[in-house]
C-alpha cells in the first residue's frame, strides 16, 4: 500500500499482478474512499490488455481488482471488476478464487474428469478449513455438483471411522457445510444420509440428517409457504426420526417424528392431490406408529428381563406393574389411529397408483405395523388378513423389483409378521413355509448387501424364528445349523451396536433357543458356553 499523497507512476502498468495457478489477479490501488468509474475502467483495461496482448495469459483467467485504500468496504463484484476496501483485500482475493470455481460449476453438462476436479477442490478446502466456501458453490452450481458433494460426504464418513463413535471428518464437514448451506446443500447432506443409514457408518448418517434438518428448519422459518422446502424438512425429519428409532434412541426420536407428521399434515391439507406429499405423510405416520411400537417392545423386553425391578413404577412391584400397563395401554391407544390413518392414505394412493413402488411399499409398511398392533392387542382374526394383504402387495412389488433393498426388506418384514402370528396361533404347518420364504428373501438381500445393517438384522431374525419353530417341532437336526447362523449374525450386529437394546434382546432369544436345543440333545459341553453367553448378554441388558 502506498502512503497517502505520494505521486504515482504514469503509464499503463498495474500495481500488483498475482499469478495463482490458472488465474492472474490484478490489483490497482487508489487512495480514495469512493468508487470512481474512471478507476474501474482503468483496472478493467489492464485486464483486457493482459488477456489480449500477452501470450502467456491467453489461457488464464485474468481478474481485475480495484482496492480503495481509504475505505473499509467489503468486496463486491461490479461487472467484471472486483472492488474492495483495504481491510477486505485478503477476503477479496480469496473470493475471486471461489468466484472462478462457481463459474466453472455452472456448466450444465460436464465429463467425469471435470466433475472429479471439484472433489479434489472440496478435499483441499476441507484440509485448509475453508469448506464453508462450498455453500456458495452448491447453491449456484449445476445438478451434477450435488452428486459430487454427496460423494465427498460419503468419503468423509468412512475416513477415520471408529465403531460407536463415527468419523471426526464427517462431523467437521457437516459443521462447515451446515453453517453455509442452502437448499441444494441440504439436499446433498440428506442424500448422503440416505446412502449411509443402513450401513455401519450410520452415525455419520445421523449427523448428516441433523444438519440437513437444521438447514431446512431455517429455510422453512423464512419461507413457510414453499412446498419444496417444507417437503425437504418433512423428509429429513422422517428419516432422522427413523434412524434414531433404529438405534434405540426412542426419547430423541419421538419429538422428531412428531414434528415430521405435523409438517406433512400441514402440507397435505393444502396439497391433497399431490401424490408425493401424501406419500410423505403416510411415511411419517407409519414411522411414528413404528416408533411407538418400539417403545412398547423395549418396555416389554425390559420387564421380561427384570420382572422383579420395582423401579419400573412406584409403590412396589404391584404399583410398578400397574403403571407399566397404563403406559403401554396409552401407547397402543395412540398408535392405532396413527397407523389406521397412514393405511387409509396409502390405500387411496395405491388405488390410483398401483405401479408406484414408493406408494406400494408405504402401504405394505403401514399394514404390517397395523397388523402387529392388532395382533398384540389379541385381535388375531382382524390382524391375519391385514398381514396377508401386506404380503400380497410386497410379493407383487418384489417380483418387479428383486434388487430393490427397501422392497425386499418390506417383504421380509411382512412374511416375518405373518409367520409369527401363525406360529403363536399354533398353526405350525402354515407358519413354516412363511418363515422359509422370509429366510429365502433375506438371504438374497444379504448376499447383495452385506454392509446393510437392516438386511443383516432381518436375516438374523428370520433365521432365529425359523430355527425356533423347527426346534419346537422336534426337527432338531435341521434347527441347529439355522440357530447357529442366527447367533453368528446377531453377534456381528451386536458387536457393532452394543447399545442397541432390541439387537441385544434378539441375540439373547437366539442364544436361548440354541442353548436349549443343545442341552435337550445332551450336548452339555457345547451348550454351556452358549448359555453363559446368554447370561452375559442379559446382564448387559
LUMKOLVEX-571010 format. One record per residue (C-alpha): x, y, z. Coordinates in steps of 0.5 Angstrom, whole numbers, plus 500, padded with zeros to 3 digits. Example, Ala and Ser with C-alpha at 12.3 -4.5 7.8 and 13.67 -1.06 7.14 Angstrom:
BEGIN
+-----+-----+-----+
|  xx |  yy |  zz |
+-----+-----+-----+
| 525 | 491 | 516 |
| 527 | 498 | 514 |
+-----+-----+-----+
***
This chain:
BEGIN
+-----+-----+-----+
|  xx |  yy |  zz |
+-----+-----+-----+
| 500 | 500 | 500 |
| 503 | 507 | 498 |
| 503 | 513 | 503 |
| 497 | 518 | 502 |
| 499 | 524 | 497 |
| 505 | 520 | 494 |
| 506 | 521 | 487 |
| 504 | 515 | 483 |
| 508 | 512 | 476 |
| 505 | 515 | 470 |
| 503 | 509 | 465 |
| 499 | 503 | 463 |
| 502 | 499 | 469 |
| 498 | 495 | 474 |
| 501 | 496 | 481 |
| 501 | 489 | 483 |
| 500 | 482 | 479 |
| 499 | 476 | 483 |
| 500 | 469 | 479 |
| 495 | 464 | 482 |
| 495 | 457 | 478 |
| 491 | 458 | 472 |
| 489 | 465 | 475 |
| 492 | 472 | 475 |
| 490 | 477 | 480 |
| 491 | 485 | 478 |
| 491 | 490 | 484 |
| 490 | 497 | 483 |
| 491 | 501 | 489 |
| 487 | 508 | 489 |
| 488 | 513 | 495 |
| 480 | 514 | 495 |
| 474 | 513 | 499 |
| 469 | 513 | 494 |
| 469 | 509 | 488 |
| 470 | 513 | 481 |
| 468 | 510 | 474 |
| 475 | 512 | 472 |
| 479 | 508 | 476 |
| 474 | 502 | 475 |
| 475 | 503 | 467 |
| 483 | 503 | 469 |
| 484 | 497 | 472 |
| 479 | 493 | 467 |
| 483 | 496 | 461 |
| 489 | 493 | 465 |
| 486 | 486 | 465 |
| 483 | 487 | 458 |
| 490 | 489 | 455 |
| 494 | 483 | 459 |
| 489 | 478 | 456 |
| 489 | 480 | 449 |
| 497 | 482 | 448 |
| 500 | 477 | 453 |
| 501 | 470 | 450 |
| 502 | 467 | 457 |
| 496 | 470 | 459 |
| 491 | 468 | 454 |
| 489 | 461 | 457 |
| 489 | 464 | 464 |
| 483 | 468 | 468 |
| 485 | 475 | 469 |
| 481 | 478 | 475 |
| 482 | 486 | 476 |
| 481 | 488 | 483 |
| 480 | 496 | 485 |
| 483 | 497 | 492 |
| 480 | 503 | 495 |
| 486 | 505 | 501 |
| 482 | 510 | 505 |
| 475 | 505 | 505 |
| 474 | 499 | 510 |
| 468 | 497 | 505 |
| 467 | 489 | 504 |
| 469 | 486 | 497 |
| 464 | 486 | 492 |
| 464 | 484 | 484 |
| 462 | 490 | 480 |
| 461 | 487 | 473 |
| 468 | 484 | 471 |
| 472 | 488 | 476 |
| 472 | 487 | 484 |
| 472 | 493 | 488 |
| 474 | 493 | 496 |
| 477 | 497 | 501 |
| 484 | 496 | 504 |
| 481 | 491 | 510 |
| 478 | 487 | 505 |
| 483 | 486 | 501 |
| 485 | 479 | 503 |
| 478 | 477 | 503 |
| 477 | 479 | 496 |
| 483 | 475 | 493 |
| 480 | 469 | 497 |
| 473 | 470 | 494 |
| 476 | 472 | 487 |
| 478 | 464 | 487 |
| 471 | 462 | 490 |
| 468 | 466 | 484 |
| 472 | 463 | 479 |
| 470 | 456 | 481 |
| 463 | 458 | 482 |
| 463 | 460 | 475 |
| 466 | 453 | 473 |
| 461 | 450 | 477 |
| 455 | 453 | 473 |
| 456 | 449 | 466 |
| 450 | 444 | 466 |
| 454 | 438 | 462 |
| 461 | 436 | 464 |
| 465 | 430 | 463 |
| 467 | 426 | 469 |
| 474 | 428 | 470 |
| 472 | 435 | 470 |
| 467 | 434 | 476 |
| 472 | 430 | 479 |
| 477 | 436 | 480 |
| 471 | 439 | 484 |
| 472 | 433 | 489 |
| 480 | 435 | 490 |
| 477 | 442 | 491 |
| 473 | 440 | 497 |
| 478 | 436 | 500 |
| 483 | 442 | 499 |
| 478 | 447 | 502 |
| 477 | 442 | 508 |
| 484 | 441 | 509 |
| 485 | 448 | 510 |
| 479 | 449 | 514 |
| 476 | 453 | 508 |
| 470 | 448 | 507 |
| 465 | 454 | 508 |
| 466 | 456 | 501 |
| 463 | 450 | 499 |
| 456 | 453 | 501 |
| 456 | 459 | 495 |
| 459 | 453 | 490 |
| 453 | 449 | 492 |
| 447 | 454 | 491 |
| 450 | 456 | 484 |
| 453 | 450 | 481 |
| 449 | 445 | 476 |
| 446 | 439 | 479 |
| 452 | 435 | 478 |
| 455 | 439 | 483 |
| 450 | 436 | 488 |
| 453 | 429 | 487 |
| 460 | 431 | 488 |
| 458 | 434 | 495 |
| 454 | 427 | 496 |
| 460 | 423 | 494 |
| 465 | 428 | 498 |
| 461 | 427 | 505 |
| 461 | 419 | 504 |
| 468 | 419 | 503 |
| 469 | 423 | 510 |
| 464 | 419 | 513 |
| 469 | 413 | 512 |
| 475 | 417 | 514 |
| 478 | 415 | 521 |
| 471 | 412 | 523 |
| 471 | 409 | 530 |
| 465 | 404 | 531 |
| 461 | 407 | 536 |
| 464 | 414 | 535 |
| 463 | 416 | 528 |
| 468 | 420 | 524 |
| 471 | 427 | 526 |
| 472 | 428 | 519 |
| 464 | 427 | 518 |
| 463 | 432 | 524 |
| 467 | 437 | 522 |
| 465 | 437 | 514 |
| 458 | 437 | 517 |
| 459 | 443 | 521 |
| 462 | 447 | 516 |
| 457 | 446 | 511 |
| 451 | 447 | 515 |
| 454 | 454 | 517 |
| 454 | 456 | 510 |
| 449 | 452 | 506 |
| 442 | 453 | 503 |
| 437 | 448 | 500 |
| 442 | 445 | 495 |
| 447 | 443 | 501 |
| 441 | 441 | 505 |
| 439 | 436 | 499 |
| 446 | 434 | 499 |
| 447 | 432 | 506 |
| 440 | 429 | 506 |
| 442 | 424 | 500 |
| 449 | 422 | 504 |
| 445 | 421 | 510 |
| 440 | 416 | 506 |
| 446 | 412 | 503 |
| 449 | 411 | 510 |
| 443 | 410 | 514 |
| 443 | 402 | 513 |
| 451 | 402 | 514 |
| 456 | 401 | 519 |
| 457 | 409 | 518 |
| 450 | 411 | 520 |
| 453 | 415 | 526 |
| 455 | 420 | 520 |
| 448 | 419 | 517 |
| 445 | 422 | 524 |
| 450 | 428 | 523 |
| 448 | 429 | 516 |
| 441 | 428 | 517 |
| 441 | 433 | 523 |
| 445 | 438 | 519 |
| 440 | 438 | 513 |
| 434 | 438 | 518 |
| 437 | 445 | 521 |
| 438 | 448 | 514 |
| 431 | 446 | 512 |
| 429 | 449 | 519 |
| 432 | 456 | 518 |
| 430 | 456 | 511 |
| 422 | 454 | 513 |
| 422 | 459 | 518 |
| 423 | 464 | 513 |
| 419 | 461 | 507 |
| 413 | 457 | 511 |
| 409 | 457 | 504 |
| 415 | 454 | 500 |
| 412 | 447 | 499 |
| 419 | 444 | 496 |
| 423 | 447 | 503 |
| 417 | 444 | 507 |
| 418 | 437 | 504 |
| 425 | 437 | 505 |
| 424 | 439 | 512 |
| 419 | 433 | 513 |
| 423 | 428 | 510 |
| 429 | 430 | 513 |
| 425 | 430 | 520 |
| 422 | 423 | 518 |
| 429 | 420 | 516 |
| 432 | 423 | 522 |
| 427 | 420 | 527 |
| 427 | 413 | 524 |
| 435 | 413 | 524 |
| 435 | 415 | 532 |
| 429 | 410 | 533 |
| 433 | 404 | 530 |
| 439 | 406 | 534 |
| 434 | 405 | 540 |
| 434 | 413 | 542 |
| 427 | 413 | 543 |
| 427 | 419 | 547 |
| 430 | 423 | 542 |
| 427 | 420 | 536 |
| 420 | 422 | 538 |
| 419 | 429 | 538 |
| 423 | 429 | 531 |
| 418 | 424 | 529 |
| 412 | 428 | 531 |
| 415 | 434 | 528 |
| 415 | 431 | 521 |
| 408 | 429 | 522 |
| 406 | 436 | 524 |
| 410 | 439 | 518 |
| 407 | 434 | 513 |
| 400 | 435 | 516 |
| 400 | 442 | 514 |
| 403 | 441 | 507 |
| 398 | 435 | 506 |
| 392 | 440 | 508 |
| 394 | 445 | 503 |
| 396 | 440 | 497 |
| 391 | 434 | 498 |
| 392 | 432 | 491 |
| 400 | 431 | 491 |
| 402 | 424 | 491 |
| 409 | 426 | 493 |
| 406 | 430 | 499 |
| 401 | 424 | 501 |
| 407 | 419 | 501 |
| 411 | 423 | 505 |
| 405 | 424 | 510 |
| 404 | 417 | 510 |
| 411 | 415 | 511 |
| 412 | 420 | 517 |
| 405 | 417 | 520 |
| 408 | 410 | 519 |
| 415 | 412 | 522 |
| 411 | 415 | 528 |
| 407 | 409 | 529 |
| 413 | 404 | 529 |
| 417 | 409 | 534 |
| 411 | 408 | 539 |
| 411 | 400 | 538 |
| 419 | 400 | 539 |
| 418 | 404 | 546 |
| 413 | 399 | 547 |
| 417 | 393 | 545 |
| 423 | 396 | 549 |
| 419 | 397 | 556 |
| 416 | 390 | 555 |
| 423 | 387 | 554 |
| 426 | 391 | 560 |
| 420 | 388 | 564 |
| 422 | 381 | 562 |
| 429 | 381 | 563 |
| 428 | 385 | 570 |
| 421 | 382 | 573 |
| 423 | 384 | 580 |
| 425 | 391 | 579 |
| 421 | 396 | 583 |
| 424 | 402 | 580 |
| 419 | 401 | 574 |
| 414 | 404 | 578 |
| 412 | 407 | 585 |
| 409 | 403 | 591 |
| 413 | 396 | 590 |
| 412 | 391 | 585 |
| 405 | 392 | 584 |
| 405 | 399 | 583 |
| 410 | 398 | 578 |
| 406 | 393 | 574 |
| 400 | 398 | 574 |
| 404 | 404 | 572 |
| 407 | 400 | 566 |
| 400 | 397 | 564 |
| 398 | 404 | 564 |
| 403 | 407 | 560 |
| 403 | 401 | 555 |
| 396 | 402 | 554 |
| 396 | 409 | 553 |
| 402 | 408 | 547 |
| 397 | 403 | 544 |
| 391 | 408 | 544 |
| 395 | 413 | 541 |
| 399 | 408 | 536 |
| 393 | 405 | 533 |
| 389 | 412 | 530 |
| 396 | 414 | 527 |
| 397 | 407 | 523 |
| 390 | 407 | 521 |
| 391 | 414 | 518 |
| 397 | 412 | 515 |
| 394 | 406 | 512 |
| 388 | 410 | 509 |
| 392 | 415 | 506 |
| 396 | 410 | 503 |
| 390 | 405 | 500 |
| 387 | 411 | 497 |
| 394 | 413 | 493 |
| 395 | 406 | 492 |
| 388 | 405 | 488 |
| 390 | 410 | 483 |
| 398 | 409 | 483 |
| 399 | 401 | 484 |
| 405 | 401 | 479 |
| 408 | 407 | 484 |
| 414 | 403 | 488 |
| 414 | 408 | 494 |
| 407 | 408 | 495 |
| 406 | 400 | 495 |
| 412 | 400 | 499 |
| 409 | 405 | 504 |
| 402 | 402 | 504 |
| 405 | 395 | 506 |
| 409 | 398 | 511 |
| 403 | 401 | 515 |
| 399 | 395 | 514 |
| 405 | 391 | 517 |
| 405 | 396 | 523 |
| 398 | 396 | 524 |
| 398 | 388 | 524 |
| 403 | 388 | 529 |
| 399 | 393 | 534 |
| 392 | 389 | 533 |
| 396 | 382 | 534 |
| 399 | 385 | 540 |
| 392 | 387 | 543 |
| 390 | 380 | 542 |
| 385 | 382 | 535 |
| 388 | 376 | 532 |
| 382 | 375 | 527 |
| 383 | 382 | 525 |
| 391 | 382 | 524 |
| 391 | 376 | 520 |
| 388 | 379 | 513 |
| 392 | 385 | 515 |
| 398 | 381 | 515 |
| 396 | 377 | 509 |
| 395 | 384 | 505 |
| 402 | 387 | 506 |
| 405 | 380 | 504 |
| 401 | 380 | 498 |
| 403 | 387 | 496 |
| 410 | 386 | 498 |
| 411 | 380 | 493 |
| 408 | 384 | 487 |
| 413 | 389 | 489 |
| 419 | 384 | 490 |
| 417 | 381 | 483 |
| 418 | 387 | 479 |
| 424 | 390 | 483 |
| 428 | 384 | 486 |
| 434 | 388 | 487 |
| 431 | 394 | 491 |
| 433 | 393 | 498 |
| 427 | 397 | 501 |
| 422 | 393 | 497 |
| 426 | 386 | 499 |
| 426 | 389 | 507 |
| 419 | 390 | 507 |
| 417 | 383 | 504 |
| 422 | 380 | 509 |
| 418 | 384 | 515 |
| 411 | 382 | 512 |
| 413 | 375 | 512 |
| 416 | 375 | 519 |
| 410 | 378 | 522 |
| 405 | 373 | 519 |
| 410 | 367 | 521 |
| 410 | 370 | 528 |
| 402 | 371 | 528 |
| 401 | 364 | 525 |
| 406 | 361 | 530 |
| 403 | 364 | 536 |
| 396 | 361 | 534 |
| 400 | 354 | 534 |
| 399 | 354 | 526 |
| 406 | 351 | 525 |
| 404 | 348 | 518 |
| 402 | 354 | 516 |
| 408 | 358 | 519 |
| 414 | 354 | 517 |
| 413 | 356 | 509 |
| 412 | 363 | 511 |
| 419 | 363 | 515 |
| 423 | 359 | 510 |
| 420 | 364 | 505 |
| 423 | 370 | 509 |
| 430 | 367 | 510 |
| 430 | 366 | 503 |
| 429 | 373 | 501 |
| 433 | 376 | 507 |
| 439 | 371 | 504 |
| 438 | 374 | 497 |
| 438 | 381 | 500 |
| 444 | 380 | 505 |
| 448 | 377 | 499 |
| 448 | 383 | 495 |
| 448 | 388 | 501 |
| 453 | 385 | 507 |
| 454 | 392 | 509 |
| 447 | 394 | 510 |
| 445 | 393 | 518 |
| 438 | 393 | 517 |
| 439 | 387 | 512 |
| 443 | 383 | 517 |
| 439 | 384 | 522 |
| 433 | 382 | 518 |
| 437 | 376 | 516 |
| 439 | 374 | 523 |
| 431 | 375 | 526 |
| 429 | 371 | 520 |
| 434 | 365 | 522 |
| 432 | 366 | 529 |
| 425 | 365 | 528 |
| 425 | 359 | 523 |
| 430 | 356 | 528 |
| 426 | 356 | 534 |
| 420 | 354 | 530 |
| 424 | 348 | 528 |
| 426 | 346 | 535 |
| 419 | 347 | 538 |
| 417 | 342 | 532 |
| 422 | 337 | 534 |
| 426 | 338 | 528 |
| 433 | 338 | 532 |
| 438 | 337 | 526 |
| 435 | 342 | 522 |
| 434 | 347 | 527 |
| 441 | 347 | 530 |
| 445 | 350 | 524 |
| 440 | 355 | 523 |
| 440 | 357 | 530 |
| 448 | 358 | 530 |
| 448 | 362 | 524 |
| 442 | 367 | 527 |
| 447 | 367 | 533 |
| 453 | 369 | 529 |
| 450 | 374 | 525 |
| 447 | 377 | 531 |
| 453 | 377 | 535 |
| 457 | 381 | 529 |
| 451 | 386 | 529 |
| 451 | 387 | 537 |
| 459 | 388 | 537 |
| 458 | 394 | 532 |
| 452 | 396 | 536 |
| 453 | 394 | 544 |
| 448 | 400 | 546 |
| 442 | 397 | 542 |
| 437 | 394 | 546 |
| 433 | 391 | 541 |
| 439 | 387 | 538 |
| 442 | 385 | 545 |
| 435 | 382 | 546 |
| 434 | 378 | 540 |
| 441 | 376 | 541 |
| 439 | 373 | 547 |
| 433 | 370 | 544 |
| 437 | 366 | 539 |
| 442 | 364 | 545 |
| 437 | 361 | 549 |
| 434 | 357 | 543 |
| 441 | 355 | 541 |
| 443 | 353 | 548 |
| 436 | 350 | 550 |
| 437 | 345 | 544 |
| 444 | 343 | 545 |
| 442 | 342 | 553 |
| 436 | 338 | 551 |
| 440 | 334 | 546 |
| 445 | 332 | 551 |
| 451 | 336 | 548 |
| 452 | 339 | 555 |
| 460 | 341 | 553 |
| 457 | 345 | 547 |
| 451 | 348 | 551 |
| 455 | 351 | 557 |
| 459 | 357 | 553 |
| 452 | 359 | 549 |
| 448 | 359 | 556 |
| 454 | 363 | 559 |
| 454 | 368 | 554 |
| 446 | 369 | 554 |
| 447 | 370 | 562 |
| 453 | 375 | 560 |
| 448 | 379 | 555 |
| 442 | 379 | 559 |
| 447 | 382 | 565 |
| 449 | 387 | 560 |
| 442 | 389 | 558 |
+-----+-----+-----+
***
